Amino acid sequence: MPVIANNVSLTAGSSSVNIFDNTNYQFVNEGTELRVSAAVVGANDGIQGANVNYRFTINNTEFADDAIVPALVTGEP
């Protein structure tokens, strides 16, 4: 399965562009299996200043809105 890897840096209150625009995944056929992974570098608890949510749409169908993006887990203590 192809991978689109992209780091996105945002300022408070801003939104990113659609990273799927102008790719083969801008529009997909019915029945296509997609796996989307997202993580934030710091704590995403609203206390540390991070409050990152994700909106996921394909072909004008919304699959997630205001989904909370989890913190990146490194495996280090």
ROMARDREN-717688 format. One line per field, with one value per atom (N, C-alpha, C): atom name; y, z, x. Coordinates in Angstrom, 1 decimal, decimal comma. Layout:
BEGIN
atome: CA  ... $
Y: Y  ... $
Z: Z  ... $
X: X  ... $
! end
This chain:
BEGIN
atome: N  CA  C  N  CA  C  N  CA  C  N  CA  C  N  CA  C  N  CA  C  N  CA  C  N  CA  C  N  CA  C  N  CA  C  N  CA  C  N  CA  C  N  CA  C  N  CA  C  N  CA  C  N  CA  C  N  CA  C  N  CA  C  N  CA  C  N  CA  C  N  CA  C  N  CA  C  N  CA  C  N  CA  C  N  CA  C  N  CA  C  N  CA  C  N  CA  C  N  CA  C  N  CA  C  N  CA  C  N  CA  C  N  CA  C  N  CA  C  N  CA  C  N  CA  C  N  CA  C  N  CA  C  N  CA  C  N  CA  C  N  CA  C  N  CA  C  N  CA  C  N  CA  C  N  CA  C  N  CA  C  N  CA  C  N  CA  C  N  CA  C  N  CA  C  N  CA  C  N  CA  C  N  CA  C  N  CA  C  N  CA  C  N  CA  C  N  CA  C  N  CA  C  N  CA  C  N  CA  C  N  CA  C  N  CA  C  N  CA  C  N  CA  C  N  CA  C  N  CA  C  N  CA  C  N  CA  C  N  CA  C  N  CA  C  N  CA  C  N  CA  C  N  CA  C  N  CA  C  N  CA  C  N  CA  C  N  CA  C $
Y: -1,2  0,0  1,2  2,2  3,4  4,2  5,0  5,8  7,3  8,2  9,6  10,1  10,5  10,9  12,4  13,2  14,6  15,2  16,0  16,7  18,1  18,5  19,7  20,5  21,8  22,7  23,8  24,0  24,9  25,9  27,1  28,0  27,9  28,4  28,3  28,9  28,1  28,6  28,4  27,8  27,7  26,3  26,2  24,9  24,6  23,3  22,9  22,8  22,7  22,4  20,9  20,5  19,0  18,3  17,5  16,9  15,8  15,5  14,5  15,2  16,6  17,3  17,0  16,9  16,7  15,4  14,4  13,0  12,0  10,8  9,7  9,5  10,0  9,8  10,9  11,9  13,0  12,4  11,5  10,8  9,3  8,5  7,1  6,3  5,1  4,3  3,7  3,4  2,8  1,4  1,1  -0,1  0,0  1,1  1,3  1,3  0,5  0,5  1,6  2,4  3,5  3,4  3,6  3,7  5,1  5,8  7,1  7,2  7,6  7,7  9,2  9,7  11,1  11,2  12,0  12,2  13,6  14,1  15,4  15,1  16,0  15,8  16,0  16,9  17,2  16,6  16,8  16,4  17,1  16,4  17,0  17,0  17,8  17,8  19,1  20,1  21,4  22,2  21,5  22,2  22,8  22,0  22,4  23,4  23,7  24,6  23,9  22,6  21,8  21,4  21,6  21,1  20,8  19,7  19,4  18,4  18,7  17,9  17,6  16,5  16,1  16,0  16,5  16,3  15,5  14,4  13,5  13,4  13,8  13,6  13,0  12,2  11,7  11,8  12,3  12,4  13,1  14,1  14,9  14,2  13,0  12,3  12,5  12,9  13,1  11,9  11,4  10,2  10,6  11,7  12,1  13,6  14,2  15,6  15,9  16,7  17,0  15,8  14,9  13,7  14,2  13,8  14,2  13,4  14,1  13,5  13,1  11,9  11,5  12,0  12,0  12,3  11,2  11,6  10,6  9,8  8,5  7,6  7,1  7,4  7,0  5,7  5,2  4,0  4,3  5,6  6,0  6,4  6,2  6,6  8,1 $
Z: 0,0  0,0  0,0  -0,9  -1,0  0,3  0,6  1,8  1,4  2,0  1,9  3,3  3,4  4,7  4,5  5,5  5,4  6,8  7,1  8,4  8,1  9,0  8,9  10,1  10,0  11,1  11,0  12,1  12,1  13,3  13,1  14,2  14,8  16,0  16,8  15,9  15,9  15,2  13,7  13,1  11,7  11,2  9,9  9,3  8,2  7,9  6,9  5,6  4,5  3,2  3,2  2,3  2,1  1,5  2,3  1,8  0,7  0,5  -0,5  -1,9  -1,9  -3,1  -4,1  -5,4  -6,4  -6,3  -5,6  -5,5  -6,1  -6,2  -6,7  -5,7  -4,5  -3,5  -3,2  -4,1  -4,0  -4,2  -5,1  -5,3  -5,3  -4,7  -4,7  -5,1  -5,6  -6,0  -4,8  -5,0  -3,9  -3,6  -2,3  -1,8  -1,6  -1,9  -1,6  -0,1  0,3  1,7  2,0  2,9  3,3  4,8  5,2  6,6  6,8  7,7  8,0  9,4  9,5  10,8  11,0  12,2  12,5  13,9  14,2  15,6  15,7  17,0  17,3  18,1  18,0  18,6  20,1  20,6  22,0  22,6  23,8  24,4  23,7  23,4  22,8  23,8  24,9  26,0  26,2  25,4  25,5  26,6  27,5  28,7  28,2  27,5  27,0  25,8  25,4  24,3  23,0  23,0  21,8  21,9  20,8  20,7  19,2  18,8  17,4  17,1  16,1  15,7  14,2  13,7  12,3  11,7  10,5  9,7  8,5  8,2  7,1  6,2  4,9  3,9  2,6  2,0  0,6  -0,2  -1,5  -2,4  -1,8  -1,1  -0,5  0,6  1,1  2,2  3,4  4,5  5,7  6,6  6,9  7,7  9,2  9,4  10,8  10,8  11,9  12,1  13,6  13,8  15,1  15,9  15,1  15,7  16,4  17,7  18,4  17,9  17,6  17,1  18,3  18,5  19,6  19,6  20,8  20,9  20,3  19,6  19,1  20,2  20,1  21,0  20,5  21,3  20,8  21,4  22,5  23,1  24,2  24,3  25,3  26,5  27,7  28,9  29,1 $
X: 0,8  0,0  0,9  0,7  1,5  1,3  2,3  2,2  2,4  1,6  1,8  2,3  3,5  4,0  4,3  3,8  3,9  3,8  4,8  4,9  4,2  3,3  2,6  2,8  3,3  3,4  2,4  1,7  0,6  0,7  0,2  0,1  -1,2  -1,4  -2,7  -3,8  -4,9  -6,1  -6,1  -5,0  -4,9  -5,3  -5,5  -5,8  -4,8  -4,6  -3,6  -4,4  -3,6  -4,2  -4,5  -5,3  -5,6  -4,3  -3,7  -2,5  -2,7  -4,0  -4,4  -4,6  -4,7  -5,0  -3,8  -4,2  -3,2  -2,4  -3,0  -2,4  -3,4  -2,9  -3,8  -5,0  -4,9  -5,9  -6,8  -6,8  -7,8  -9,2  -9,4  -10,6  -10,3  -11,1  -10,9  -12,2  -12,0  -13,1  -13,8  -15,1  -15,9  -15,2  -15,1  -14,5  -13,0  -12,4  -11,0  -10,7  -9,7  -9,4  -8,3  -8,5  -7,6  -7,3  -6,0  -5,6  -5,0  -5,5  -4,9  -4,4  -3,1  -2,5  -2,1  -2,4  -2,0  -1,5  -0,6  -0,1  0,5  0,4  1,0  2,3  3,3  4,6  4,4  3,7  3,5  2,2  2,0  0,7  -0,5  -1,5  -2,7  -3,8  -3,6  -4,5  -5,2  -4,9  -5,6  -4,9  -4,2  -3,6  -2,2  -1,5  -0,1  -0,2  -1,4  -1,6  -1,9  -1,9  -2,2  -3,6  -4,4  -5,7  -5,9  -5,4  -5,4  -6,5  -7,3  -8,4  -8,2  -8,9  -8,7  -10,1  -10,2  -11,4  -11,1  -11,7  -11,4  -12,5  -12,4  -13,4  -12,8  -13,6  -13,2  -14,4  -14,2  -15,3  -16,5  -16,3  -17,3  -18,1  -17,6  -18,2  -17,4  -18,0  -17,2  -17,2  -16,0  -15,8  -15,5  -14,9  -14,5  -14,5  -15,0  -14,9  -14,6  -13,6  -13,1  -12,6  -12,1  -11,4  -10,1  -10,0  -8,8  -7,6  -6,5  -5,3  -4,4  -4,0  -3,3  -1,8  -1,2  0,2  1,1  2,2  3,1  3,7  3,8  4,4  5,7  6,8  8,1  8,6  8,0  8,5  9,5  10,0  11,0  10,3  10,9  10,2  10,2 $
! end
